[in-house]
Amino acid sequence: MAALLSIVSSLLVGLVLVVAPWTSVWEANWLLQPWPGLRGLLGSGFARGAVTGLGLVNVALAAVDLHARLLGGRRG
């Protein structure tokens, strides 16, 4: 049961990290209002791509974990 929860949480976090940087939620971050320089940096394509890349890594790890734990292979 813990393995399934780990896989689902990794998958959900990964999907949020893949999608969120490209939505209006990313632009309307009120926490960054005091720091316009940081807001500009996080709005750049490089930062959005880096966050999306981390999300893709999370999704890939969830897929590998799903395959290893539930669909066949045995892992300690």
Secondary structure, DSSP 4 states (H G I P E B T S, - for coil): -HHHHHHHHHHHHHHHHHHGGGSHHHHT-GGGTT-HHHHHHHTSHHHHHHHHHHHHHHHHHHHHHHHHHTSS----
